[in-house]
Amino acid sequence: MNFRTFLGAGLALGLAAATTVASAETWRVGLEEIEGSVQYEYAKAFKERIEEQSDGDITVQLLPYGEWGSSYSSLYDAVQGGALQLGFGSGFLGGTVPESQLMSLNFVMPADQLETAQMLNSDAFMQSDAWQQSFRERNLVPLSALPEGYQVWTANREIRTPEDMEGLKIRVMDNSLLRSTYQAYGASPITIAYGELYSALQQGQAEGNIQPVFAHEEMGFYEVQDYMIFAKQSQFVANFMGNLDWYKGLSDEQKQMVKDTTDELVQVGHDIQTKFNDERLDTIKEKGDIQIIELSEDERAKFRELAKPVRQTFIDDVGERGKKALDIVLEQTGKSGDAD
């Protein structure tokens, strides 16, 4: 089914639902990931809680990757247009919500993963006018943030300093901020389609890669790389968002139910991704012979200094609202000691 057909079907379902009993609702959630993923387990926990708290008046339907289409932009369009009430958006969301590229900046979040989850879901950030309006101007509403684990480097050479990364052909998503960041580190960032990445690493077209641990294991990237480097420079963050018109149509009680549920899921989401990534890292260690490197604080500091100017690139690209959102993060993160 192509996206237009899917969108038409979704709208038809919405019209049909409007003629049924008002209390019977279906909330459809589009996932960027497959069943059994971090996003899926988080969405399943959301579904269970919402259905229980609504006494069955609301049914939450999960649509993993492939069930709504295969283009992430189609997923975001479906949430914007209301064919899906809810969905996730991560790295590629920057094309729809430019300010969301904030999540791609290196060394602005706490190094501690739980602190990052708590900070991004705090009212100070999530409910800020800067963050809310960034989404609302695109007919979306941000509901929560789901950090899915550290973005980990792999390479065919040992990397401990920016000099070690000099000229490295490292694959990055099609994201100008990521390209700027890795150019600052001295690397030569390239963009390769995700489905072609394994063979590109195997054949040497790419010499390095950046993914959360679960993706390195799931796609077997560790099989064709020699080193896995934990720099704790950033985390892979999915934004859980809703269609703005749908959200405005919720009762005050339903809005509070969503807020209470996403607040409760901050710790739950952290526990899910921690378990998921720990298990996947164990699998990598058991099945592969890749060498694991964890950078020291002194080693991280050298990369952090080189990444700082990219913050201004982000501001120049997205404007004042992005600056305000970044300032909130830096203020909150500074308290944990990792922003500077």
C-alpha positions in Angstrom: 0.0 0.0 0.0 1.5 3.4 -1.0 1.4 6.4 1.3 -1.5 8.1 -0.4 -3.6 5.0 -0.2 -2.6 4.6 3.4 -3.4 8.2 4.2 -6.8 7.9 2.5 -7.6 4.8 4.4 -6.5 6.5 7.6 -8.8 9.4 7.0 -11.7 7.1 6.1 -11.2 5.3 9.4 -11.2 8.6 11.2 -14.5 9.6 9.6 -16.0 6.2 10.4 -14.8 6.5 14.0 -16.6 9.8 14.3 -19.9 8.2 13.7 -19.5 5.6 16.5 -19.9 6.0 20.2 -17.8 9.0 21.3 -16.0 7.2 24.0 -14.6 4.5 21.7 -11.4 5.8 20.3 -8.4 4.3 18.5 -5.0 5.9 18.8 -2.6 4.7 16.0 1.1 4.9 16.8 3.7 4.8 14.0 7.1 3.5 14.9 10.4 4.0 13.1 11.6 0.6 14.2 10.5 -3.0 14.0 8.6 -5.1 16.5 10.9 -6.0 19.4 12.8 -2.8 19.3 13.3 -0.1 22.0 10.6 2.0 20.4 8.2 -0.9 20.2 8.7 -1.9 23.9 8.2 1.7 25.0 5.1 2.0 22.8 3.7 -1.2 24.2 4.2 0.1 27.7 2.3 3.3 26.7 -0.5 1.2 25.1 -0.9 -1.0 28.2 -1.2 2.0 30.5 -3.5 4.1 28.4 -5.9 1.2 27.7 -6.0 0.4 31.4 -6.4 4.0 32.6 -9.2 4.7 30.1 -11.1 1.5 31.2 -11.0 0.3 27.6 -12.5 3.4 26.1 -9.2 3.9 24.2 -7.5 1.3 22.1 -3.8 2.0 21.1 -2.7 0.4 17.9 1.0 -0.1 17.2 2.3 0.2 13.7 6.0 -0.9 13.5 8.2 0.0 10.6 6.8 -1.4 7.4 3.2 -1.3 8.4 2.8 2.4 7.6 5.4 2.5 4.7 9.2 2.6 4.5 10.0 6.3 4.2 10.5 8.1 7.5 9.2 11.3 5.9 6.0 9.4 5.1 5.6 8.6 8.8 6.1 12.2 9.8 3.7 13.3 7.1 1.1 10.8 8.4 1.3 12.2 11.9 1.2 15.8 10.6 -1.8 15.0 8.5 -3.7 13.1 11.2 -3.8 9.7 9.5 -1.7 8.6 12.6 -2.4 10.2 15.9 1.0 9.5 17.3 4.5 8.6 16.1 8.2 8.7 16.7 10.8 10.9 15.0 14.6 10.8 15.4 17.5 11.8 13.2 15.6 12.3 10.0 12.9 14.4 11.8 15.2 17.4 11.2 13.7 17.8 7.7 10.3 18.3 9.2 11.2 20.0 12.5 14.7 21.6 12.0 15.0 22.4 15.7 14.9 18.7 16.5 18.5 18.5 15.2 19.4 19.6 18.7 19.4 15.9 19.5 22.3 15.3 17.1 24.7 17.8 18.7 27.7 16.2 20.4 28.6 16.8 24.1 25.5 18.9 25.0 23.6 16.2 26.9 24.7 14.6 30.2 27.0 11.7 29.8 24.8 9.7 32.2 22.0 8.2 30.2 19.3 8.4 32.9 20.1 12.1 33.5 19.6 12.7 29.8 16.2 11.0 29.9 15.1 13.0 32.9 16.4 16.3 31.6 14.8 16.0 28.2 11.4 15.0 29.8 11.5 17.7 32.4 8.9 20.4 32.2 11.8 22.9 31.9 12.7 21.5 28.5 9.7 19.5 27.2 7.1 22.1 28.1 9.2 25.1 27.2 7.7 27.5 24.6 10.8 27.0 22.4 10.5 23.2 22.1 6.7 23.1 22.0 6.4 25.8 19.3 9.1 24.1 17.2 6.7 21.2 16.8 3.4 23.0 17.0 4.2 25.2 14.0 4.4 21.9 12.0 1.0 20.6 13.4 2.8 18.3 15.8 3.1 18.3 19.6 6.1 16.8 21.5 5.0 14.5 24.2 8.2 12.9 25.4 11.8 12.0 24.5 13.1 8.4 24.4 16.9 8.2 24.5 17.8 4.8 23.0 21.4 4.5 24.1 24.8 5.9 23.3 25.7 6.6 19.7 28.8 4.4 19.4 31.6 4.7 16.8 33.0 1.7 15.0 36.1 1.9 12.9 38.8 -0.1 11.2 41.4 1.8 13.3 41.9 2.5 17.0 40.4 5.9 17.9 41.3 7.7 21.1 42.1 11.2 19.8 40.9 13.5 17.0 44.3 12.8 15.3 43.3 9.1 15.1 40.1 10.1 13.2 42.0 12.2 10.7 40.6 11.5 7.2 38.4 8.6 8.3 35.6 7.9 5.9 32.9 7.7 8.5 29.3 7.2 7.6 26.8 9.7 9.0 23.1 10.2 8.4 22.2 12.9 5.8 22.4 15.6 8.4 24.4 18.8 8.0 25.1 19.1 11.7 26.6 15.6 11.8 28.8 16.3 8.8 30.0 19.6 10.4 30.7 17.7 13.7 32.8 15.0 12.2 34.6 17.4 9.9 35.6 19.3 13.0 37.0 16.0 14.4 39.1 15.7 11.3 37.1 12.9 9.7 35.7 12.7 6.1 32.0 12.1 6.7 30.1 10.4 4.0 26.4 9.4 3.6 25.5 5.9 2.5 22.0 4.3 2.5 21.4 2.3 5.6 20.6 -0.9 3.7 23.9 -0.5 1.8 26.1 0.2 4.8 27.2 -3.4 5.7 28.6 -4.0 2.2 30.2 -0.5 2.1 32.0 -1.2 5.4 33.0 -4.7 4.2 34.4 -3.3 0.9 36.1 -0.3 2.5 33.9 2.3 0.9 33.2 3.4 4.4 35.9 3.0 7.2 33.7 3.9 10.2 30.1 4.1 11.4 28.0 5.7 14.1 25.0 3.8 15.5 23.5 2.8 18.9 24.7 -0.6 20.1 21.4 -2.3 19.2 21.8 -1.3 15.5 25.5 -2.4 15.4 24.3 -5.8 16.5 21.0 -6.0 14.6 22.7 -5.2 11.3 25.9 -7.1 12.0 28.1 -4.0 11.4 30.5 -5.2 14.2 31.4 -8.2 11.9 33.2 -5.9 9.5 34.8 -3.4 11.9 37.8 -3.8 14.2 37.1 -1.4 17.0 34.0 -0.1 18.8 34.5 3.2 20.6 32.4 4.6 23.4 33.0 8.3 23.6 29.6 9.2 25.2 29.4 12.1 22.8 25.7 11.8 22.1 22.7 9.5 22.5 20.2 8.3 19.9 17.0 10.1 20.8 13.5 9.4 19.5 10.9 12.1 19.9 7.4 10.8 20.8 4.9 13.2 19.2 1.3 13.6 18.4 -0.8 15.3 15.8 -1.6 18.8 17.1 -5.3 18.9 16.0 -5.9 15.4 17.6 -4.2 16.5 20.8 -6.2 19.7 21.0 -9.4 17.6 20.6 -8.5 15.5 23.7 -10.4 16.2 26.9 -8.4 17.7 29.8 -8.6 14.3 31.5 -7.1 12.6 28.5 -4.3 15.1 28.2 -3.5 14.6 31.8 -3.6 10.8 31.3 -1.0 11.2 28.5 1.2 13.4 30.6 1.1 11.1 33.6 1.9 8.1 31.4 4.8 9.7 29.6 6.2 10.9 33.0 6.0 7.4 34.3 7.7 6.0 31.2 10.9 8.1 31.7 12.3 5.5 34.0 10.6 2.6 32.1 12.1 3.7 28.8 15.6 4.0 30.3 15.3 0.5 31.8 14.1 -0.9 28.4 17.0 0.7 26.4 19.6 -0.3 29.1 18.5 -3.9 29.1 18.3 -4.0 25.3 21.7 -2.5 24.7 23.5 -4.4 27.4 22.1 -7.7 25.9 23.1 -6.6 22.4 26.6 -5.6 23.6 27.0 -9.0 25.2 26.0 -10.7 22.0 28.6 -8.6 20.1 31.3 -9.6 22.5 30.3 -13.3 22.4 30.0 -13.6 18.6 32.6 -11.1 17.3 36.2 -10.3 18.0 35.8 -6.5 17.8 37.9 -4.6 20.4 35.9 -2.3 22.8 37.4 1.1 23.7 36.0 3.4 26.3 37.5 6.9 26.1 38.7 8.5 29.3 37.4 11.9 30.5 40.6 13.5 29.2 40.2 11.9 25.8 36.6 12.9 25.6 37.5 16.5 26.5 39.5 16.9 23.3 36.6 15.9 21.1 34.2 18.1 23.2 36.3 21.2 22.5 36.2 20.6 18.7 32.4 20.0 18.8 31.6 23.3 20.6 31.6 25.5 17.5 29.0 23.3 15.8 26.5 24.6 18.4 26.7 28.0 16.5 26.2 26.1 13.2 22.9 24.7 14.7 21.8 28.2 15.8 22.6 29.7 12.4 20.7 27.0 10.6 17.5 26.9 12.7 17.3 30.3 14.3 16.4 31.9 17.6 14.0 29.2 18.8 16.6 26.6 18.4 19.0 28.7 20.4 16.5 29.0 23.2 16.0 25.2 23.3 19.8 24.7 23.2 20.3 27.2 26.1 17.8 25.3 28.2 19.7 22.0 27.6 23.1 23.6 28.3 21.7 25.2 31.5 20.3 21.9 32.7 23.3 19.9 31.5 25.8 22.3 33.1 24.6 21.2 36.4 25.8 17.6 35.7 29.2 18.8 34.5 29.2 17.5 30.9 28.1 20.5 28.8 31.5 22.3 29.0 
